[in-house]
Amino acid sequence: MAYQANRDGNQNEKNVGADRVRGTANVLKHSANPYAKAAGVATSVADKVTKGKSSEFLASKMPKVLTDEHDLGKKLREAASMRGYQNVPKSSNNSEDKQDSKSPASSCSSSETSNDNKEDKEDKKDNPAKGVLSFLGKAAMIKAILFLGLPILIIAMFICLVVNGISGFVGNFNDLFGISAITGGETGNVNSSMTPEQQEFYERVNQVKLTLQSQGKNVDVLKIVAVFTALKNNKANIDYSSITTAQIEEVANSMLLNNQYDETTFKNNLKNNIIPKYLPNSTSKDSIVNEIIKSVSDYNDLVGTTDVNSNSSSSSNCVSTDTCNYSLKGFSISGKGNILESLNISNLYVRLMQCGIGNGHNYGGTFGKALANEELVPFEKYILGVAYHKYESGTPSEAIKAQMVADRSFILARHADLGGWRTLKKENGRWVLQAASCTQDRVYCDPDKGCSSNDAEWGMVHSGLNNANGYSKQPLSESSTLRSLAKDVVGEVLADKQGYVVYTNSNSTDWNKFVSLANKGYNYKQILVEVYNQGNRNYGVSNLLKGSCSKTTSCQASGDYASWRQNQGPWVNVRLGSSGRTIKQIGCLATSVAILIAKSGVQTNVTPFNPGTFVKAMSKAGGFGKFGDMMYGPVSSVAPNFRYAGQVYVLGEPESQKLLTLGNLLYTGYYVVAEVKGNTGQHWVAVDSIQNGVINMMDPGTNSTNMWKTYPSRNTSRFVYFKAN
């Protein structure tokens, strides 16, 4: 696929086949069919024992079967895609770190060493098949058989069971695949078959969704369909053709509280109203409710998406950001043809640029210069902000989604058409796209801060409300339907038949067509294909391609850990390794890292977890040098899912650049400790968040929270960052 993220274009056929075998085995292990499950476990264990040789051998024995031209090969590809088995090259470090993981850094008075532990802990769950193979593997002869014989023995079972196993496994989610295909949702590249009755039912569900969305109501089509699937499975007297629009609306409305999805409300209405209506004699209402919720959760896990409507423990002081990785083949520019430009982009940001004189209007700035006092904007947030600027209540949801995809395609390809200061390139380890913050490119309105302009609405627009002489717009509500619509199409772009991203250059005429077609019942994919395959917009659009996207969350501290101090509490006299020095004396870095581990919520190997127990566990793991200098690598021996990722030296840089560097780390989902006395002494703090240009910290030495009010910005010398999985 030309636009599939993290795909190595030079991957050889041998590795492709082996990856498909591994992906299929992983799917089979989750199958309800015991024979298919056994085949999956056997294949995975053999692969582990032989260090990957068995999957390569198995692939080599059926190369024709593994091609996409073969029906089984297609299912293998679908299986590998569903479980995420793609050949992913190692991503480059985004830091400016010039030291290796063993170089020393300070711990309040001296320096700390990083010995990055690279081995993840093995899954220790008991597994009879693994036990047998481990026993057999002790004999050299049997091990040789495992290397060469086991793959041959399981080929027959693999061939016989793979179609049945995958089909049965996928069949458990047949309705969810079907509704996703109709509504343009994620299907994990699985092509589901459906009867005419099923298709008509899914289309009725989609129409109910569109109707309710036009009324500002946010419903989940997966859960609507899951309800009727569960009712049918429990012998309710319904079928696809008998389920009416009114019944679908009833289920849809049962999940709403104040026009937004609420899981508690949904569960209560299912138990007390919906299920008794169709299954009046049922004594297992709670289990049916759990079946409905679990089926959607399992489906999202299978295809690699997140349930955007699920309730979470995150409070309102958390900000979630979608990030996508893109592998681009090039761009299709009208009048210029296909422009080959192979790009592998991760964690893309947008730099908002000034606007000068253009289209007969003086925008008040200078083309080619960055807009003052603006941070780099995460790309998916930028797309949401462009949509927010245009957004009007009552606009059809499918038209908005079509516009988001068109704008994403346009702005990615803009530099390939115009060049000059409009660039898409890597800067200091991160990808940055430059675009004018006016109608010369796209008008961006910050969804979290609002936006304003000293000119008209279509002039040069700034984030925030400080330039409101001509135009302003308040921040977008956290519960706005627009935010959920953006999640529906995150990472999607238009591509032609050769896989080149289409330069849509959409305008008001296109927008009017989007709205008109949406009002006729078209979904956003149908709208885009219709508009960009006719007249002077005949771009040969074939399909939508999607980047590999994930969510990062940044939260402001609210737990007890925010009050941990190195000079207060039962841990003050705990020694750092064999140094003889205590947390109270030099433990600011260890305390700061402990604070961030607690904030991240990852599991630890010590209970209770606090600076004292953290330092004791680190000492046992060799986490401190003879002077009390702290090692970064052993941190993951205490918190396996919290790992050192890198460091950036910023001493001597202007305050604005330091703020930008730190903001990018936080937006990317890293947990950061800052060295705040780098040129006058030694002290470390845990960074909490950035709000309106103010860095909030959790200081192990004081009760202050404003980092640069307490410690002058000129003394900030380094950011060390960690990743929580």
C-alpha positions in Angstrom: 0.0 0.0 0.0 1.5 3.3 -1.0 0.4 5.1 2.1 0.6 2.5 4.8 2.5 3.8 7.8 5.7 2.2 9.0 6.0 -0.1 5.9 9.5 -0.9 4.7 9.3 -0.6 1.0 12.3 -2.9 0.5 10.9 -5.8 2.6 11.6 -9.0 0.8 9.1 -11.7 0.0 10.6 -14.1 2.5 9.9 -11.7 5.4 6.5 -10.8 4.1 5.4 -14.4 4.0 6.9 -15.1 7.5 5.1 -12.0 8.9 1.8 -13.2 7.4 2.3 -16.6 9.0 3.0 -14.9 12.4 0.1 -12.6 12.1 -2.2 -15.5 11.2 -1.0 -17.5 14.1 -1.7 -14.6 16.5 -5.2 -14.4 15.2 -5.7 -18.2 15.5 -4.6 -18.0 19.2 -7.6 -15.8 19.9 -10.0 -18.1 18.0 -12.9 -19.9 19.8 -12.1 -23.0 17.6 -9.9 -25.2 19.8 -8.1 -26.8 16.9 -7.4 -23.4 15.3 -6.2 -22.1 18.6 -3.9 -25.1 19.0 -2.4 -24.5 15.5 -1.8 -20.9 16.4 -0.1 -21.7 19.7 2.0 -24.4 18.1 3.2 -22.1 15.3 4.0 -19.3 17.7 5.9 -21.5 20.1 7.8 -23.2 17.3 8.7 -19.7 16.0 10.0 -18.7 19.4 12.1 -21.9 19.9 13.6 -21.6 16.5 14.1 -17.8 16.7 11.8 -17.1 13.8 13.1 -19.9 11.5 9.9 -21.9 11.6 7.7 -19.2 10.2 10.2 -18.5 7.4 10.4 -22.2 6.7 6.6 -22.5 6.7 6.3 -19.6 4.4 8.9 -21.0 2.0 6.9 -24.3 1.7 3.8 -22.5 0.4 5.0 -19.4 -1.4 2.2 -19.5 -4.0 -0.4 -19.8 -1.2 1.0 -16.7 0.5 0.5 -14.4 -2.5 -2.4 -12.0 -2.7 -3.6 -13.8 -5.9 -4.5 -16.9 -3.8 -7.7 -16.8 -1.6 -5.8 -18.1 1.4 -3.0 -15.6 0.8 -5.6 -12.8 1.0 -6.8 -14.1 4.3 -3.3 -14.4 5.6 -2.8 -10.7 4.6 -6.0 -9.8 6.4 -4.9 -11.7 9.5 -1.4 -10.1 9.6 -3.0 -6.7 9.1 -5.6 -7.2 11.9 -3.0 -8.2 14.5 -0.6 -5.5 13.5 2.2 -7.7 12.0 3.9 -5.3 9.6 7.6 -4.9 9.2 8.3 -1.7 11.1 11.7 0.0 10.8 13.2 1.4 14.0 12.1 5.0 14.4 14.7 7.6 14.7 15.3 9.3 18.0 13.6 12.8 18.0 16.0 14.2 20.5 19.2 16.1 20.0 20.9 13.7 22.3 24.5 13.2 21.3 25.4 10.9 24.2 24.8 7.2 24.3 22.7 5.5 27.0 25.7 5.0 29.2 26.7 8.6 29.5 26.5 10.3 33.0 24.1 13.0 33.9 23.5 14.8 37.2 21.5 13.8 40.2 21.3 17.1 42.1 25.1 17.2 42.7 26.9 14.9 40.3 25.9 12.9 37.3 23.8 9.9 36.4 24.4 7.1 34.0 21.9 5.4 31.6 22.2 1.7 31.0 19.2 1.1 28.8 17.7 -2.3 29.4 16.5 -3.5 26.1 14.9 -6.8 27.0 11.2 -6.9 27.7 10.0 -9.4 30.3 8.7 -12.6 28.9 5.1 -13.6 29.5 5.2 -16.0 32.4 1.7 -17.3 32.2 1.4 -21.1 32.3 0.9 -22.7 29.0 0.8 -26.5 28.6 2.0 -26.3 25.0 5.0 -24.2 26.0 5.8 -26.5 28.9 5.9 -29.6 26.6 8.0 -27.8 24.0 10.4 -26.5 26.7 10.8 -30.1 28.0 11.3 -31.6 24.6 13.7 -28.8 23.6 16.2 -30.0 26.2 17.2 -32.9 23.9 19.3 -32.0 20.9 17.6 -34.4 18.6 14.2 -33.3 19.5 15.3 -29.7 19.1 16.5 -30.4 15.6 13.0 -31.9 14.9 11.5 -28.7 16.2 13.7 -26.7 13.9 12.9 -28.6 10.8 10.1 -31.1 11.5 7.5 -29.2 13.4 6.9 -26.7 10.6 6.3 -29.5 8.1 4.0 -31.3 10.5 1.9 -28.2 11.0 1.7 -27.2 7.4 -1.2 -29.5 6.8 -3.0 -28.5 9.9 -2.3 -24.8 9.1 -3.7 -25.1 5.6 -6.8 -26.9 6.7 -7.5 -24.7 9.7 -6.5 -21.2 8.6 -9.5 -20.4 6.4 -11.9 -22.0 8.9 -10.1 -20.4 11.9 -9.9 -16.9 10.5 -13.4 -17.1 9.0 -14.8 -18.3 12.3 -12.9 -15.6 14.3 -13.9 -12.8 12.0 -17.4 -14.2 11.8 -17.8 -13.4 15.5 -17.7 -9.7 14.4 -19.5 -10.0 11.1 -22.1 -7.3 11.9 -19.4 -4.9 13.2 -17.3 -5.4 10.1 -20.5 -4.8 8.0 -21.6 -1.6 9.7 -18.0 -0.3 9.6 -17.8 -0.9 5.9 -21.0 1.0 5.3 -20.2 3.9 7.5 -16.5 4.2 6.5 -15.2 3.0 9.8 -12.1 0.9 10.4 -12.2 -2.7 9.2 -8.5 -3.6 9.5 -8.4 -4.2 5.7 -10.9 -7.1 6.1 -13.5 -7.3 3.3 -16.7 -8.6 4.9 -19.4 -10.2 2.8 -23.0 -9.3 3.5 -26.5 -10.3 2.3 -28.8 -7.8 0.9 -30.9 -7.9 4.1 -27.7 -7.2 6.2 -26.7 -4.3 3.9 -30.2 -2.7 4.1 -30.1 -3.0 7.9 -26.6 -1.4 8.1 -27.8 1.4 5.9 -30.8 2.0 8.1 -28.4 2.2 11.1 -26.2 4.7 9.3 -29.1 6.8 8.3 -30.2 7.0 12.0 -26.7 8.0 12.9 -26.6 10.8 10.3 -30.1 12.1 11.4 -29.1 12.2 15.0 -25.7 13.8 14.3 -27.5 16.6 12.4 -29.4 17.2 15.6 -26.1 17.4 17.6 -26.4 13.9 19.0 -23.3 11.7 19.2 -24.1 7.9 18.9 -22.0 4.8 18.4 -23.1 2.7 15.4 -20.9 -0.2 16.6 -22.8 -0.5 19.8 -26.2 -0.1 18.1 -25.4 -3.1 15.9 -23.9 -5.0 18.8 -27.2 -4.7 20.6 -29.2 -6.4 17.9 -26.5 -9.0 17.3 -26.6 -9.9 21.0 -30.4 -10.0 21.0 -30.4 -12.4 18.0 -27.8 -14.5 19.6 -30.0 -14.9 22.7 -33.0 -16.0 20.6 -34.9 -12.7 20.4 -37.6 -12.9 17.7 -35.9 -10.4 15.2 -33.9 -10.6 12.0 -32.2 -8.1 9.8 -35.3 -7.3 7.6 -37.6 -7.0 10.6 -35.6 -4.4 12.5 -37.2 -1.0 11.9 -35.8 2.5 11.9 -37.9 3.3 15.0 -36.3 0.3 16.8 -32.8 1.5 15.8 -33.6 5.0 17.0 -34.7 3.7 20.3 -31.4 1.9 20.9 -29.4 4.9 19.7 -31.2 7.2 22.0 -30.8 4.8 24.9 -27.0 5.6 25.0 -27.4 9.4 25.2 -27.1 11.7 28.2 -27.4 15.4 27.2 -27.0 14.4 23.6 -23.6 12.7 24.2 -22.8 9.0 24.6 -22.7 7.9 28.2 -21.9 4.3 29.0 -23.5 4.2 32.4 -26.8 5.5 30.9 -26.5 3.0 28.1 -26.0 0.0 30.4 -28.9 1.0 32.6 -31.2 1.5 29.7 -30.2 -1.8 28.1 -30.8 -3.7 31.3 -34.0 -2.0 32.3 -35.7 -1.2 28.9 -34.2 -2.6 25.8 -33.4 -6.2 26.8 -36.7 -6.8 28.7 -38.6 -5.6 25.6 -37.1 -8.2 23.4 -36.3 -10.9 26.0 -38.9 -10.5 28.7 -38.1 -13.8 30.4 -34.3 -13.5 30.3 -32.5 -13.9 33.6 -29.1 -13.0 32.3 -29.6 -9.3 31.4 -26.3 -8.3 33.0 -24.3 -10.9 31.0 -26.0 -9.7 27.8 -25.1 -6.1 28.6 -21.5 -7.2 29.2 -21.6 -9.2 26.0 -22.5 -6.1 24.0 -19.9 -3.8 25.5 -17.2 -6.5 25.3 -17.9 -7.3 21.7 -17.3 -3.7 20.6 -14.2 -3.5 22.8 -12.8 -6.7 21.3 -13.6 -5.5 17.8 -11.7 -2.3 18.3 -8.8 -4.2 19.7 -8.9 -6.5 16.7 -8.8 -3.8 14.0 -6.5 -1.5 16.0 -8.8 1.4 16.9 -9.9 3.0 20.1 -13.4 3.4 21.3 -13.7 7.1 21.2 -16.9 7.0 23.2 -15.7 4.8 26.1 -15.6 6.3 29.5 -12.2 6.6 31.0 -10.7 7.5 34.3 -9.1 10.6 32.8 -10.3 13.8 34.3 -10.9 17.1 32.6 -7.3 18.1 33.3 -6.1 15.7 30.6 -5.5 16.6 26.9 -5.5 13.8 24.3 -3.8 14.3 21.0 -3.9 12.0 17.9 -0.6 11.4 16.2 -0.1 9.6 12.9 2.8 8.2 11.0 2.7 8.4 7.2 4.6 6.7 4.4 4.0 8.7 1.3 4.8 7.7 -2.3 4.3 11.1 -3.7 1.6 13.6 -4.8 -0.8 13.9 -7.7 -0.9 17.6 -8.8 -3.4 18.7 -11.5 -1.5 19.9 -14.5 1.8 18.5 -13.3 1.0 14.8 -13.0 2.4 12.5 -10.4 5.4 13.9 -8.4 7.5 11.1 -6.8 8.5 12.1 -3.3 9.1 9.2 -0.9 8.6 10.4 2.6 8.3 8.5 5.9 6.8 11.0 8.3 6.2 10.6 12.0 4.9 13.0 14.6 4.2 15.8 12.1 3.7 19.4 13.3 2.6 22.5 11.5 4.3 25.9 11.7 1.8 28.7 11.2 3.3 31.3 8.8 2.5 35.0 8.1 0.6 36.2 5.1 1.6 39.1 3.0 0.0 40.6 -0.1 -2.0 38.2 -2.2 -5.4 37.8 -4.0 -5.6 41.7 -4.0 -5.5 41.8 -0.2 -2.8 42.9 2.2 -2.9 40.5 5.1 -0.5 42.5 7.1 2.5 40.1 7.4 5.4 38.9 5.3 5.2 35.6 3.4 8.0 33.2 4.5 8.1 34.4 8.1 6.7 32.5 11.1 3.6 33.9 12.8 4.8 35.4 16.1 4.0 33.8 19.5 2.7 30.5 18.0 3.7 27.1 19.0 4.1 24.2 16.5 0.7 22.6 16.1 0.3 18.8 16.1 -0.9 17.9 12.6 -4.2 16.2 13.5 -5.1 19.1 15.8 -4.4 21.4 12.9 -6.9 19.6 10.7 -9.5 19.9 13.5 -8.7 23.6 13.8 -9.1 24.2 10.1 -12.5 22.4 10.2 -13.5 24.4 13.3 -12.9 27.7 11.5 -15.4 26.6 8.8 -17.8 24.8 11.2 -21.4 25.9 11.5 -24.0 24.2 13.6 -26.4 22.0 11.6 -23.8 21.2 8.9 -24.2 17.6 7.8 -21.6 15.4 9.5 -20.5 13.6 6.4 -19.8 16.8 4.6 -17.5 17.9 7.5 -15.7 14.6 7.4 -15.2 14.9 3.7 -13.8 18.4 4.1 -11.3 17.2 6.7 -10.0 14.5 4.4 -9.8 16.9 1.5 -7.9 19.5 3.7 -5.5 16.9 5.0 -4.7 15.8 1.4 -4.4 19.4 0.2 -2.0 20.7 2.9 0.2 17.6 2.7 0.7 18.2 -1.0 0.8 22.0 -1.0 4.6 22.2 -0.8 4.9 19.9 -3.9 2.9 22.4 -5.9 4.2 25.8 -4.8 7.6 25.1 -3.1 9.5 28.1 -1.7 8.9 28.7 2.0 6.1 26.1 2.0 8.1 23.1 3.1 7.5 19.6 4.5 10.8 18.5 6.0 12.6 17.2 9.1 13.9 19.9 11.5 16.1 18.9 14.5 14.7 15.4 14.5 11.0 16.3 14.0 8.8 16.7 10.9 7.5 20.2 10.3 5.1 21.5 7.6 4.9 25.2 7.0 1.5 26.7 6.0 0.1 30.3 5.9 -2.4 31.0 8.6 -4.9 32.7 6.2 -7.0 31.8 3.1 -3.7 31.7 1.1 -3.5 28.2 2.5 -5.9 27.3 5.2 -7.3 29.3 8.2 -6.5 27.6 11.5 -8.6 28.3 14.6 -7.1 26.7 17.7 -9.8 24.4 19.1 -8.4 24.8 22.7 -7.6 28.5 22.8 -10.0 29.9 20.2 -8.7 32.4 17.5 -8.8 36.0 16.5 -7.7 38.5 13.9 -7.3 42.2 13.6 -8.6 41.8 10.0 -11.7 40.0 8.8 -12.5 36.3 9.3 -10.6 35.4 6.2 -7.5 37.4 7.2 -4.3 36.4 9.1 -5.6 34.5 12.1 -3.8 34.1 15.4 -4.4 31.5 18.2 -6.1 32.9 21.3 -8.3 35.9 21.7 -5.7 38.7 21.9 -6.1 40.0 18.4 -9.9 40.4 18.3 -10.3 43.8 16.7 -11.7 42.3 13.5 -12.7 38.7 14.2 -12.7 36.1 17.0 -14.0 32.7 17.9 -14.2 31.1 21.3 -12.5 27.7 22.1 -14.3 24.6 20.9 -16.3 22.7 23.5 -14.7 19.5 24.7 -18.0 17.7 24.1 -18.4 19.1 20.6 -19.5 16.7 17.9 -16.8 18.1 15.7 -14.1 16.5 17.9 -15.7 13.1 17.5 -16.0 13.6 13.7 -12.3 14.4 13.5 -11.6 11.1 15.2 -13.7 9.3 12.6 -11.4 10.3 9.8 -8.0 10.7 11.6 -5.1 10.1 9.3 -7.1 9.6 6.1 -6.1 11.1 2.7 -7.3 10.8 -0.9 -5.2 8.8 -3.3 -5.3 8.1 -7.0 -5.1 4.6 -8.5 -1.2 4.7 -8.4 -1.2 5.5 -4.7 -0.2 9.2 -4.9 -1.8 11.6 -2.5 -4.3 13.8 -4.4 -3.8 17.6 -4.2 -7.5 18.5 -3.8 -7.2 22.3 -3.7 -10.8 22.3 -2.5 -12.8 25.5 -2.7 -16.3 26.8 -1.8 -17.8 25.1 -4.9 -16.5 21.7 -3.6 -17.9 22.5 -0.1 -21.3 23.2 -1.5 -21.2 19.9 -3.3 -20.2 18.1 -0.1 -23.2 19.5 1.7 -25.6 18.7 -1.1 -24.4 15.1 -1.4 -24.5 14.6 2.3 -28.1 15.8 2.4 -28.8 13.1 -0.2 -27.5 10.4 2.1 -23.9 10.0 0.7 -21.2 9.1 3.3 -18.0 11.0 3.2 -16.1 8.5 1.2 -18.8 8.4 -1.5 -18.8 12.2 -1.5 -15.1 12.5 -2.1 -15.1 9.9 -4.9 -18.1 11.7 -6.5 -16.6 15.2 -6.4 -13.0 14.4 -7.3 -13.8 12.2 -10.3 -15.7 14.5 -12.6 -15.3 17.6 -14.7 -12.2 19.7 -13.9 -11.9 17.7 -10.7 -11.4 14.4 -12.4 -8.3 13.3 -10.4 -8.8 9.5 -10.7 -9.5 9.1 -7.0 -9.5 5.4 -6.2 -9.8 5.2 -2.4 -8.8 6.6 1.0 -5.5 5.7 2.5 -4.8 6.0 6.2 -1.7 6.6 8.3 -0.9 4.6 11.4 -2.4 6.6 14.2 -2.2 6.5 18.0 -3.3 8.7 20.9 -1.1 10.5 23.4 -2.4 12.0 26.6 -1.0 14.9 28.6 -2.4 15.4 32.1 -1.9 18.0 34.8 -1.0 16.4 38.1 -3.7 15.8 40.7 -2.4 12.8 42.8 -0.5 12.6 46.1 2.7 12.2 44.1 2.5 15.9 43.2 3.4 16.7 46.9 6.3 14.3 47.2 9.4 16.1 48.5 13.0 14.9 48.8 13.3 16.6 52.2 10.0 15.5 53.7 8.5 12.1 54.4 9.7 8.7 55.6 12.2 8.3 52.7 14.5 11.3 53.5 17.3 9.1 54.9 17.1 6.4 52.3 20.6 6.0 50.7 21.2 6.0 46.9 23.0 2.8 46.3 26.3 2.5 48.1 27.1 6.2 47.9 26.2 6.9 51.6 24.3 9.9 50.4 20.5 10.2 51.0 17.4 11.3 49.1 17.3 14.4 51.2 20.8 15.3 50.1 20.9 14.5 46.4 17.6 12.8 45.6 15.9 15.5 43.5 16.3 13.5 40.2 15.2 10.2 41.7 12.2 11.9 43.4 11.3 13.6 40.1 11.4 10.4 38.1 9.3 8.6 40.8 6.7 11.4 40.5 6.5 10.9 36.8 6.2 7.1 37.1 3.3 7.6 39.6 1.7 10.2 37.3 1.9 7.9 34.3 -0.1 5.2 36.1 2.1 2.3 34.9 2.4 -0.8 37.1 5.6 -1.1 39.3 7.3 -4.0 40.9 7.2 -2.4 44.4 4.3 -1.7 46.7 3.6 0.8 48.0 5.4 3.0 45.4 7.0 6.2 46.6 10.5 7.9 46.3 11.8 5.7 49.1 10.7 2.3 47.7 11.7 3.4 44.3 15.3 4.3 45.4 15.6 1.0 47.3 14.5 -1.0 44.3 16.8 1.0 42.0 19.7 0.4 44.4 19.2 -3.4 44.2 19.1 -3.1 40.4 22.4 -1.2 40.3 20.7 2.0 39.5 23.2 4.4 41.3 26.9 4.9 40.9 29.4 5.3 43.7 28.7 9.0 44.0 24.9 8.5 43.9 24.7 9.3 40.2 21.5 7.8 38.8 21.3 5.4 35.9 18.4 5.8 33.5 18.2 2.3 32.2 17.4 0.4 35.5 14.3 2.6 35.9 12.5 0.0 33.7 13.5 -2.8 36.1 11.2 -1.0 38.7 8.5 0.1 36.2 8.8 -2.2 33.2 6.5 0.0 31.0 8.4 3.2 31.8 11.5 3.6 29.8 14.2 6.1 29.1 13.8 7.6 25.6 16.4 10.4 25.3 17.6 13.8 26.3 17.9 17.3 24.8 20.5 19.9 25.8 19.1 23.4 25.7 21.5 25.5 27.6 22.2 28.8 25.8 19.0 28.6 23.7 16.4 31.4 23.9 13.5 30.9 26.2 11.1 30.6 23.2 13.1 27.7 21.8 13.3 25.9 25.1 9.5 26.3 25.5 9.0 25.0 22.0 11.2 22.0 22.5 9.6 21.1 25.8 6.1 21.5 24.3 6.9 19.2 21.5 8.1 16.5 23.9 4.9 16.8 26.0 2.7 16.8 22.9 4.4 13.6 21.7 3.5 11.9 25.0 6.8 11.9 26.8 7.3 12.3 30.5 10.0 14.9 31.1 12.4 15.9 33.9 14.2 19.2 33.6 17.6 20.3 34.9 16.8 23.8 36.1 20.2 25.0 37.5 22.4 23.7 34.8 24.9 26.6 34.8 24.7 27.5 38.5 24.4 24.2 40.4 22.3 21.1 40.2 18.6 20.6 40.6 15.9 18.6 38.8 12.1 18.9 38.7 9.3 16.9 37.1 7.5 18.7 34.3 3.7 18.6 34.7 2.2 20.5 31.8 2.3 23.8 29.8 -0.7 26.0 30.0 -0.8 29.4 28.2 3.0 29.5 28.0 3.5 28.7 31.8 5.4 25.5 32.6 3.8 23.7 35.5 6.3 21.6 37.5 6.3 19.2 40.4 9.3 20.3 42.4 10.8 17.8 44.9 12.6 20.7 46.6 9.8 23.4 47.1 6.1 23.9 47.0 6.3 26.1 43.9 4.6 25.0 40.7 5.7 27.7 38.2 9.0 26.5 36.8 10.4 29.6 35.3 9.1 31.9 38.0 11.0 29.8 40.5 14.1 29.0 38.4 15.1 31.5 35.7 14.7 30.1 32.2 18.3 30.9 31.3 19.4 28.2 33.8 17.3 25.4 32.2 20.0 23.2 30.6 18.5 19.8 29.8 15.3 17.8 29.3 15.5 14.1 29.9 12.4 12.2 28.7 10.8 8.8 29.3 8.0 6.9 27.4 5.2 5.0 29.2 3.6 2.1 27.4 
